[in-house]
Amino acid sequence: MSIDLGQERARAVRALEGLLGRIQEAERDLEQAQARLEGLIPMRVVWKKKTCGKDKCRCTRGALHGPYPYLVEHREGKKQEHYLGKGWSPPEGMIAPERFRVLMGEFRERRAQLDRLLDRLDQAIEVMRGW
Ligand SMILES: [Zn+2]
């Protein structure tokens, strides 16, 4: 029985190592997509990580979602931030809209992928806590 449990744990640890490797890869991919998007926008962008408001989510344990891009503008001496997500499109002549759409789509996809992997890591940690 104890041997079986040992093997089970060894398998789980290997799976966890594999997952951590995929998370590192996903983080690199996301950073690259983030840099491409930032390189396209000729204005200052800030990136924020957030909680989602769900009770039992990993973000309540400090593993936040994101990052989410905000455009920083100064108008009449006031700092304003505009979320570069749904509904925002670049002002005419600033960026090729199609290029922005493609890079934003790619960035979102990669952020969602990292989010899924971090959820799986959180689930694995919860399981291991029960050991
Ligand atoms: Zn959350």
Backbone and ligand atoms as CSV (ligand in chain L), in Angstrom:
chain,resi,resn,atom,element,x,y,z
A,1,MET,N,N,0.832,-1.210,0.000
A,1,MET,CA,C,0.000,0.000,0.000
A,1,MET,C,C,0.866,1.259,0.000
A,2,SER,N,N,1.857,1.271,0.904
A,2,SER,CA,C,2.707,2.458,1.001
A,2,SER,C,C,3.562,2.620,-0.259
A,3,ILE,N,N,3.922,1.469,-0.860
A,3,ILE,CA,C,4.705,1.529,-2.099
A,3,ILE,C,C,3.862,2.147,-3.221
A,4,ASP,N,N,2.617,1.678,-3.328
A,4,ASP,CA,C,1.708,2.229,-4.334
A,4,ASP,C,C,1.549,3.735,-4.171
A,5,LEU,N,N,1.398,4.142,-2.940
A,5,LEU,CA,C,1.217,5.561,-2.653
A,5,LEU,C,C,2.482,6.326,-3.054
A,6,GLY,N,N,3.641,5.722,-2.794
A,6,GLY,CA,C,4.912,6.324,-3.188
A,6,GLY,C,C,5.005,6.505,-4.684
A,7,GLN,N,N,4.606,5.481,-5.416
A,7,GLN,CA,C,4.646,5.576,-6.886
A,7,GLN,C,C,3.673,6.631,-7.388
A,8,GLU,N,N,2.529,6.636,-6.750
A,8,GLU,CA,C,1.493,7.611,-7.107
A,8,GLU,C,C,2.030,9.036,-6.933
A,9,ARG,N,N,2.714,9.222,-5.826
A,9,ARG,CA,C,3.270,10.557,-5.547
A,9,ARG,C,C,4.395,10.912,-6.503
A,10,ALA,N,N,5.228,9.926,-6.812
A,10,ALA,CA,C,6.317,10.181,-7.757
A,10,ALA,C,C,5.749,10.588,-9.117
A,11,ARG,N,N,4.669,9.913,-9.518
A,11,ARG,CA,C,4.006,10.261,-10.786
A,11,ARG,C,C,3.460,11.679,-10.725
A,12,ALA,N,N,2.837,11.996,-9.599
A,12,ALA,CA,C,2.249,13.332,-9.439
A,12,ALA,C,C,3.326,14.416,-9.484
A,13,VAL,N,N,4.476,14.119,-8.872
A,13,VAL,CA,C,5.566,15.098,-8.863
A,13,VAL,C,C,6.100,15.309,-10.283
A,14,ARG,N,N,6.222,14.209,-11.041
A,14,ARG,CA,C,6.667,14.344,-12.442
A,14,ARG,C,C,5.665,15.170,-13.248
A,15,ALA,N,N,4.379,14.888,-13.032
A,15,ALA,CA,C,3.331,15.638,-13.741
A,15,ALA,C,C,3.408,17.126,-13.390
A,16,LEU,N,N,3.671,17.371,-12.111
A,16,LEU,CA,C,3.774,18.754,-11.646
A,16,LEU,C,C,4.977,19.458,-12.286
A,17,GLU,N,N,6.093,18.736,-12.379
A,17,GLU,CA,C,7.285,19.309,-13.026
A,17,GLU,C,C,7.003,19.643,-14.489
A,18,GLY,N,N,6.276,18.751,-15.154
A,18,GLY,CA,C,5.896,18.992,-16.548
A,18,GLY,C,C,5.024,20.232,-16.674
A,19,LEU,N,N,4.099,20.345,-15.749
A,19,LEU,CA,C,3.183,21.491,-15.749
A,19,LEU,C,C,3.949,22.792,-15.506
A,20,LEU,N,N,4.909,22.754,-14.578
A,20,LEU,CA,C,5.700,23.959,-14.298
A,20,LEU,C,C,6.506,24.381,-15.527
A,21,GLY,N,N,7.020,23.396,-16.262
A,21,GLY,CA,C,7.743,23.688,-17.500
A,21,GLY,C,C,6.844,24.360,-18.524
A,22,ARG,N,N,5.618,23.853,-18.637
A,22,ARG,CA,C,4.666,24.435,-19.598
A,22,ARG,C,C,4.261,25.845,-19.167
A,23,ILE,N,N,4.189,26.069,-17.872
A,23,ILE,CA,C,3.847,27.408,-17.380
A,23,ILE,C,C,4.958,28.407,-17.720
A,24,GLN,N,N,6.201,27.984,-17.532
A,24,GLN,CA,C,7.332,28.870,-17.870
A,24,GLN,C,C,7.314,29.236,-19.353
A,25,GLU,N,N,7.025,28.221,-20.167
A,25,GLU,CA,C,6.956,28.429,-21.614
A,25,GLU,C,C,5.822,29.407,-21.960
A,26,ALA,N,N,4.672,29.189,-21.328
A,26,ALA,CA,C,3.502,30.043,-21.579
A,26,ALA,C,C,3.771,31.478,-21.122
A,27,GLU,N,N,4.530,31.621,-20.035
A,27,GLU,CA,C,4.884,32.961,-19.559
A,27,GLU,C,C,5.793,33.678,-20.553
A,28,ARG,N,N,6.739,32.938,-21.104
A,28,ARG,CA,C,7.627,33.523,-22.131
A,28,ARG,C,C,6.838,33.936,-23.366
A,29,ASP,N,N,5.941,33.047,-23.812
A,29,ASP,CA,C,5.102,33.347,-24.978
A,29,ASP,C,C,4.264,34.600,-24.749
A,30,LEU,N,N,3.717,34.691,-23.548
A,30,LEU,CA,C,2.872,35.842,-23.230
A,30,LEU,C,C,3.696,37.132,-23.185
A,31,GLU,N,N,4.890,37.057,-22.600
A,31,GLU,CA,C,5.781,38.231,-22.551
A,31,GLU,C,C,6.129,38.718,-23.952
A,32,GLN,N,N,6.359,37.775,-24.859
A,32,GLN,CA,C,6.685,38.150,-26.248
A,32,GLN,C,C,5.501,38.830,-26.922
A,33,ALA,N,N,4.309,38.270,-26.716
A,33,ALA,CA,C,3.102,38.857,-27.312
A,33,ALA,C,C,2.851,40.249,-26.722
A,34,GLN,N,N,3.143,40.374,-25.436
A,34,GLN,CA,C,2.997,41.659,-24.734
A,34,GLN,C,C,3.962,42.690,-25.324
A,35,ALA,N,N,5.203,42.283,-25.551
A,35,ALA,CA,C,6.216,43.193,-26.107
A,35,ALA,C,C,5.845,43.624,-27.526
A,36,ARG,N,N,5.311,42.690,-28.322
A,36,ARG,CA,C,4.911,43.037,-29.694
A,36,ARG,C,C,3.786,44.060,-29.690
A,37,LEU,N,N,2.836,43.844,-28.790
A,37,LEU,CA,C,1.692,44.752,-28.687
A,37,LEU,C,C,2.164,46.144,-28.241
A,38,GLU,N,N,3.051,46.149,-27.260
A,38,GLU,CA,C,3.574,47.406,-26.739
A,38,GLU,C,C,4.371,48.151,-27.803
A,39,GLY,N,N,5.113,47.397,-28.598
A,39,GLY,CA,C,5.917,47.986,-29.666
A,39,GLY,C,C,5.071,48.642,-30.746
A,40,LEU,N,N,3.850,48.181,-30.859
A,40,LEU,CA,C,2.947,48.697,-31.891
A,40,LEU,C,C,2.296,50.014,-31.473
A,41,ILE,N,N,2.092,50.168,-30.174
A,41,ILE,CA,C,1.330,51.321,-29.672
A,41,ILE,C,C,2.284,52.456,-29.287
A,42,PRO,N,N,2.182,53.602,-29.951
A,42,PRO,CA,C,3.124,54.691,-29.692
A,42,PRO,C,C,2.742,55.537,-28.474
A,43,MET,N,N,2.097,54.944,-27.516
A,43,MET,CA,C,1.726,55.652,-26.297
A,43,MET,C,C,2.080,54.776,-25.118
A,44,ARG,N,N,2.018,55.380,-23.935
A,44,ARG,CA,C,2.393,54.604,-22.757
A,44,ARG,C,C,1.296,53.612,-22.381
A,45,VAL,N,N,1.717,52.379,-22.143
A,45,VAL,CA,C,0.772,51.334,-21.738
A,45,VAL,C,C,1.187,50.814,-20.364
A,46,VAL,N,N,0.230,50.688,-19.452
A,46,VAL,CA,C,0.530,50.027,-18.174
A,46,VAL,C,C,-0.202,48.697,-18.142
A,47,TRP,N,N,0.415,47.745,-17.478
A,47,TRP,CA,C,-0.142,46.387,-17.426
A,47,TRP,C,C,-0.526,46.081,-15.990
A,48,LYS,N,N,-1.755,45.608,-15.817
A,48,LYS,CA,C,-2.221,45.343,-14.455
A,48,LYS,C,C,-2.692,43.903,-14.311
A,49,LYS,N,N,-2.391,43.353,-13.144
A,49,LYS,CA,C,-2.912,42.029,-12.804
A,49,LYS,C,C,-4.048,42.213,-11.825
A,50,LYS,N,N,-5.049,41.332,-11.929
A,50,LYS,CA,C,-6.269,41.558,-11.160
A,50,LYS,C,C,-6.862,40.295,-10.554
A,51,THR,N,N,-7.746,40.525,-9.585
A,51,THR,CA,C,-8.584,39.439,-9.090
A,51,THR,C,C,-9.850,39.423,-9.942
A,52,CYS,N,N,-10.547,38.289,-9.946
A,52,CYS,CA,C,-11.734,38.182,-10.795
A,52,CYS,C,C,-13.033,38.288,-9.997
A,53,GLY,N,N,-12.924,38.219,-8.678
A,53,GLY,CA,C,-14.120,38.355,-7.859
A,53,GLY,C,C,-14.776,37.034,-7.482
A,54,LYS,N,N,-14.294,35.938,-8.083
A,54,LYS,CA,C,-14.864,34.629,-7.721
A,54,LYS,C,C,-14.261,34.151,-6.402
A,55,ASP,N,N,-15.152,33.621,-5.572
A,55,ASP,CA,C,-14.815,33.193,-4.214
A,55,ASP,C,C,-13.615,32.264,-4.077
A,56,LYS,N,N,-13.657,31.174,-4.837
A,56,LYS,CA,C,-12.678,30.117,-4.594
A,56,LYS,C,C,-11.553,30.106,-5.615
A,57,CYS,N,N,-11.445,31.174,-6.345
A,57,CYS,CA,C,-10.444,31.229,-7.408
A,57,CYS,C,C,-9.032,31.362,-6.828
A,58,ARG,N,N,-8.052,30.923,-7.618
A,58,ARG,CA,C,-6.648,31.007,-7.197
A,58,ARG,C,C,-6.207,32.446,-6.952
A,59,CYS,N,N,-6.885,33.396,-7.606
A,59,CYS,CA,C,-6.478,34.804,-7.428
A,59,CYS,C,C,-6.704,35.271,-5.996
A,60,THR,N,N,-7.605,34.611,-5.281
A,60,THR,CA,C,-7.796,34.958,-3.870
A,60,THR,C,C,-6.599,34.481,-3.046
A,61,ARG,N,N,-5.814,33.567,-3.612
A,61,ARG,CA,C,-4.603,33.079,-2.936
A,61,ARG,C,C,-3.354,33.767,-3.489
A,62,GLY,N,N,-3.549,34.845,-4.218
A,62,GLY,CA,C,-2.407,35.652,-4.657
A,62,GLY,C,C,-1.962,35.430,-6.092
A,63,ALA,N,N,-2.470,34.387,-6.758
A,63,ALA,CA,C,-2.088,34.141,-8.157
A,63,ALA,C,C,-3.064,34.873,-9.069
A,64,LEU,N,N,-2.770,36.135,-9.319
A,64,LEU,CA,C,-3.698,37.023,-10.024
A,64,LEU,C,C,-3.801,36.713,-11.517
A,65,HIS,N,N,-4.859,37.224,-12.140
A,65,HIS,CA,C,-5.075,37.086,-13.584
A,65,HIS,C,C,-4.442,38.261,-14.318
A,66,GLY,N,N,-4.129,38.015,-15.569
A,66,GLY,CA,C,-3.612,39.126,-16.365
A,66,GLY,C,C,-2.280,38.798,-17.002
A,67,PRO,N,N,-1.541,39.801,-17.426
A,67,PRO,CA,C,-1.826,41.227,-17.236
A,67,PRO,C,C,-2.838,41.775,-18.250
A,68,TYR,N,N,-3.478,42.885,-17.863
A,68,TYR,CA,C,-4.420,43.595,-18.724
A,68,TYR,C,C,-3.826,44.958,-19.079
A,69,PRO,N,N,-3.844,45.286,-20.376
A,69,PRO,CA,C,-3.214,46.548,-20.801
A,69,PRO,C,C,-4.139,47.766,-20.706
A,70,TYR,N,N,-3.580,48.856,-20.210
A,70,TYR,CA,C,-4.288,50.145,-20.151
A,70,TYR,C,C,-3.434,51.207,-20.809
A,71,LEU,N,N,-4.089,52.010,-21.622
A,71,LEU,CA,C,-3.423,53.127,-22.266
A,71,LEU,C,C,-3.447,54.319,-21.324
A,72,VAL,N,N,-2.291,54.953,-21.143
A,72,VAL,CA,C,-2.219,56.101,-20.240
A,72,VAL,C,C,-2.246,57.390,-21.055
A,73,GLU,N,N,-3.181,58.261,-20.725
A,73,GLU,CA,C,-3.293,59.549,-21.408
A,73,GLU,C,C,-3.364,60.667,-20.377
A,74,HIS,N,N,-2.816,61.796,-20.766
A,74,HIS,CA,C,-2.939,62.968,-19.894
A,74,HIS,C,C,-3.802,63.999,-20.590
A,75,ARG,N,N,-4.914,64.326,-19.955
A,75,ARG,CA,C,-5.807,65.332,-20.516
A,75,ARG,C,C,-6.085,66.400,-19.488
A,76,GLU,N,N,-5.794,67.621,-19.868
A,76,GLU,CA,C,-5.989,68.770,-18.980
A,76,GLU,C,C,-5.375,68.501,-17.614
A,77,GLY,N,N,-4.170,67.971,-17.652
A,77,GLY,CA,C,-3.435,67.732,-16.418
A,77,GLY,C,C,-3.890,66.520,-15.624
A,78,LYS,N,N,-4.909,65.817,-16.135
A,78,LYS,CA,C,-5.391,64.638,-15.425
A,78,LYS,C,C,-4.943,63.371,-16.143
A,79,LYS,N,N,-4.567,62.413,-15.332
A,79,LYS,CA,C,-4.139,61.134,-15.892
A,79,LYS,C,C,-5.360,60.239,-16.092
A,80,GLN,N,N,-5.484,59.717,-17.300
A,80,GLN,CA,C,-6.599,58.817,-17.577
A,80,GLN,C,C,-6.064,57.496,-18.105
A,81,GLU,N,N,-6.730,56.437,-17.730
A,81,GLU,CA,C,-6.341,55.118,-18.223
A,81,GLU,C,C,-7.509,54.482,-18.966
A,82,HIS,N,N,-7.224,53.989,-20.161
A,82,HIS,CA,C,-8.257,53.325,-20.955
A,82,HIS,C,C,-7.896,51.869,-21.155
A,83,TYR,N,N,-8.813,51.006,-20.798
A,83,TYR,CA,C,-8.587,49.581,-20.982
A,83,TYR,C,C,-8.507,49.245,-22.466
A,84,LEU,N,N,-7.437,48.571,-22.841
A,84,LEU,CA,C,-7.229,48.215,-24.249
A,84,LEU,C,C,-7.849,46.861,-24.570
A,85,GLY,N,N,-8.990,46.634,-24.036
A,85,GLY,CA,C,-9.620,45.345,-24.309
A,85,GLY,C,C,-10.746,45.527,-25.281
A,86,LYS,N,N,-11.825,44.868,-24.990
A,86,LYS,CA,C,-12.992,44.932,-25.866
A,86,LYS,C,C,-13.459,46.376,-26.013
A,87,GLY,N,N,-13.812,46.710,-27.240
A,87,GLY,CA,C,-14.404,48.024,-27.462
A,87,GLY,C,C,-13.417,49.110,-27.807
A,88,TRP,N,N,-12.137,48.888,-27.520
A,88,TRP,CA,C,-11.153,49.916,-27.852
A,88,TRP,C,C,-10.579,49.641,-29.226
A,89,SER,N,N,-10.501,50.664,-30.036
A,89,SER,CA,C,-9.752,50.528,-31.277
A,89,SER,C,C,-8.867,51.754,-31.414
A,90,PRO,N,N,-7.712,51.569,-32.020
A,90,PRO,CA,C,-6.761,52.681,-32.086
A,90,PRO,C,C,-7.325,53.864,-32.872
A,91,PRO,N,N,-7.020,55.087,-32.433
A,91,PRO,CA,C,-7.435,56.276,-33.186
A,91,PRO,C,C,-6.899,56.204,-34.616
A,92,GLU,N,N,-7.661,56.752,-35.530
A,92,GLU,CA,C,-7.290,56.697,-36.942
A,92,GLU,C,C,-5.877,57.233,-37.182
A,93,GLY,N,N,-5.113,56.503,-37.930
A,93,GLY,CA,C,-3.769,56.940,-38.290
A,93,GLY,C,C,-2.704,56.586,-37.268
A,94,MET,N,N,-3.108,56.135,-36.090
A,94,MET,CA,C,-2.127,55.842,-35.048
A,94,MET,C,C,-1.476,54.482,-35.271
A,95,ILE,N,N,-2.289,53.495,-35.494
A,95,ILE,CA,C,-1.811,52.127,-35.698
A,95,ILE,C,C,-2.671,51.513,-36.795
A,96,ALA,N,N,-2.097,50.605,-37.552
A,96,ALA,CA,C,-2.914,49.865,-38.504
A,96,ALA,C,C,-3.888,49.002,-37.703
A,97,PRO,N,N,-5.201,49.254,-37.846
A,97,PRO,CA,C,-6.194,48.565,-37.020
A,97,PRO,C,C,-6.121,47.038,-37.130
A,98,GLU,N,N,-5.865,46.579,-38.336
A,98,GLU,CA,C,-5.808,45.132,-38.546
A,98,GLU,C,C,-4.645,44.507,-37.769
A,99,ARG,N,N,-3.513,45.187,-37.796
A,99,ARG,CA,C,-2.328,44.713,-37.071
A,99,ARG,C,C,-2.608,44.681,-35.559
A,100,PHE,N,N,-3.256,45.719,-35.081
A,100,PHE,CA,C,-3.613,45.776,-33.664
A,100,PHE,C,C,-4.535,44.614,-33.312
A,101,ARG,N,N,-5.537,44.389,-34.155
A,101,ARG,CA,C,-6.518,43.325,-33.907
A,101,ARG,C,C,-5.819,41.958,-33.818
A,102,VAL,N,N,-4.895,41.717,-34.744
A,102,VAL,CA,C,-4.179,40.447,-34.781
A,102,VAL,C,C,-3.317,40.266,-33.517
A,103,LEU,N,N,-2.534,41.290,-33.183
A,103,LEU,CA,C,-1.634,41.187,-32.029
A,103,LEU,C,C,-2.406,41.098,-30.712
A,104,MET,N,N,-3.525,41.830,-30.641
A,104,MET,CA,C,-4.349,41.780,-29.439
A,104,MET,C,C,-4.971,40.388,-29.286
A,105,GLY,N,N,-5.418,39.828,-30.394
A,105,GLY,CA,C,-5.999,38.479,-30.386
A,105,GLY,C,C,-4.981,37.449,-29.918
A,106,GLU,N,N,-3.770,37.577,-30.440
A,106,GLU,CA,C,-2.691,36.661,-30.079
A,106,GLU,C,C,-2.356,36.797,-28.582
A,107,PHE,N,N,-2.271,38.031,-28.129
A,107,PHE,CA,C,-1.974,38.277,-26.727
A,107,PHE,C,C,-3.050,37.663,-25.819
A,108,ARG,N,N,-4.312,37.882,-26.177
A,108,ARG,CA,C,-5.429,37.344,-25.395
A,108,ARG,C,C,-5.406,35.828,-25.314
A,109,GLU,N,N,-5.104,35.227,-26.460
A,109,GLU,CA,C,-5.051,33.773,-26.541
A,109,GLU,C,C,-3.979,33.231,-25.590
A,110,ARG,N,N,-2.836,33.874,-25.607
A,110,ARG,CA,C,-1.724,33.419,-24.764
A,110,ARG,C,C,-1.995,33.658,-23.283
A,111,ARG,N,N,-2.672,34.755,-23.003
A,111,ARG,CA,C,-3.034,35.038,-21.611
A,111,ARG,C,C,-4.028,33.982,-21.112
A,112,ALA,N,N,-4.968,33.612,-21.970
A,112,ALA,CA,C,-5.953,32.583,-21.603
A,112,ALA,C,C,-5.266,31.231,-21.391
A,113,GLN,N,N,-4.291,30.933,-22.226
A,113,GLN,CA,C,-3.543,29.677,-22.099
A,113,GLN,C,C,-2.803,29.624,-20.758
A,114,LEU,N,N,-2.129,30.712,-20.411
A,114,LEU,CA,C,-1.410,30.772,-19.135
A,114,LEU,C,C,-2.405,30.654,-17.973
A,115,ASP,N,N,-3.550,31.298,-18.121
A,115,ASP,CA,C,-4.590,31.239,-17.101
A,115,ASP,C,C,-5.042,29.798,-16.855
A,116,ARG,N,N,-5.251,29.063,-17.943
A,116,ARG,CA,C,-5.671,27.655,-17.819
A,116,ARG,C,C,-4.607,26.827,-17.101
A,117,LEU,N,N,-3.359,27.042,-17.469
A,117,LEU,CA,C,-2.268,26.288,-16.845
A,117,LEU,C,C,-2.143,26.622,-15.360
A,118,LEU,N,N,-2.316,27.896,-15.015
A,118,LEU,CA,C,-2.228,28.295,-13.607
A,118,LEU,C,C,-3.394,27.725,-12.806
A,119,ASP,N,N,-4.558,27.584,-13.447
A,119,ASP,CA,C,-5.691,26.922,-12.788
A,119,ASP,C,C,-5.351,25.471,-12.480
A,120,ARG,N,N,-4.723,24.824,-13.455
A,120,ARG,CA,C,-4.358,23.414,-13.252
A,120,ARG,C,C,-3.327,23.275,-12.143
A,121,LEU,N,N,-2.386,24.193,-12.098
A,121,LEU,CA,C,-1.385,24.168,-11.036
A,121,LEU,C,C,-2.064,24.353,-9.674
A,122,ASP,N,N,-3.001,25.280,-9.627
A,122,ASP,CA,C,-3.706,25.541,-8.384
A,122,ASP,C,C,-4.475,24.297,-7.926
A,123,GLN,N,N,-5.122,23.611,-8.883
A,123,GLN,CA,C,-5.846,22.376,-8.547
A,123,GLN,C,C,-4.893,21.320,-8.024
A,124,ALA,N,N,-3.731,21.197,-8.686
A,124,ALA,CA,C,-2.739,20.196,-8.264
A,124,ALA,C,C,-2.250,20.493,-6.841
A,125,ILE,N,N,-2.033,21.769,-6.563
A,125,ILE,CA,C,-1.571,22.148,-5.221
A,125,ILE,C,C,-2.623,21.810,-4.174
A,126,GLU,N,N,-3.877,22.067,-4.528
A,126,GLU,CA,C,-4.973,21.754,-3.596
A,126,GLU,C,C,-5.030,20.256,-3.300
A,127,VAL,N,N,-4.830,19.431,-4.339
A,127,VAL,CA,C,-4.828,17.980,-4.167
A,127,VAL,C,C,-3.680,17.565,-3.251
A,128,MET,N,N,-2.508,18.144,-3.500
A,128,MET,CA,C,-1.319,17.769,-2.706
A,128,MET,C,C,-1.443,18.213,-1.257
A,129,ARG,N,N,-2.197,19.274,-1.028
A,129,ARG,CA,C,-2.434,19.716,0.344
A,129,ARG,C,C,-3.164,18.653,1.152
A,130,GLY,N,N,-3.967,17.840,0.439
A,130,GLY,CA,C,-4.733,16.787,1.109
A,130,GLY,C,C,-3.912,15.562,1.445
A,131,TRP,N,N,-2.647,15.512,1.020
A,131,TRP,CA,C,-1.811,14.312,1.257
A,131,TRP,C,C,-1.336,14.242,2.693
L,1,ZN,ZN,ZN,-9.745,34.731,-10.123
